[in-house]
Amino acid sequence: MTSDRFQRQHQLIATRKVTRADGRQEFVTINWAESPLARLRHRRAIDAAQFDAGERLRRDFTLAGLTPRMGIDLSQPLIRNARGQRLEAPLTDTVLAAKQRFTAAMRAAGPGLNDLLFDVCCHLRGLEEAERIKGWPQRSAKVVLAIALDRLADHYGLRVRSRARIRSWSREEES
């Protein structure tokens, strides 16, 4: 009984409507506390555009099949050529497009920021763990992550920027 209470205390359970591949819609239960970005969004440490940008990066990472494998992938078909040598199965258009989007997004974030995005968004590492791995001071990853997510949101076109007034320090011409 105590473990259930403890478990419920540390979860952010929500029900979400999803559309399956066959077009049917169903409700699924999601634990948002599994994602570091969702926890930050829940605490209002990042805004909706930053959250959406990070989740889009994570989706492309997953679709591209870039997650590390711990063993043999038995879902891949075994293709052999005429001599019996094993060939790699061709990648689908979905996988290739996801890889291209992921690469472009990481390039847009830039060096130094993209490795933090990779750790937090793709490998679901917490900010404290990322700081410890990189040797950063405590609570610094939150600021760096916000900057990285801003760049990512700009890359994806999720953030609407208002045009700033042009300011000038020059004085007007005298008549």
Secondary structure, 3 states (H helix, E strand, C coil): CHHHHHHHHCCCEEEEEEECCCCCEEEEEEEHHHCHHHHHHHCCCCCHHHHHHHHHHHHHHHHCCCCCCCCCCCCCCCEECCCCCEECCCCCHHHHHHHHHHHHHHHHHCCCCHHHHHHHHHCCCCHHHHHHHHCCCCCCHHHHHHHHHHHHHHHHCCCCCCCCCCCCCCCCCCC
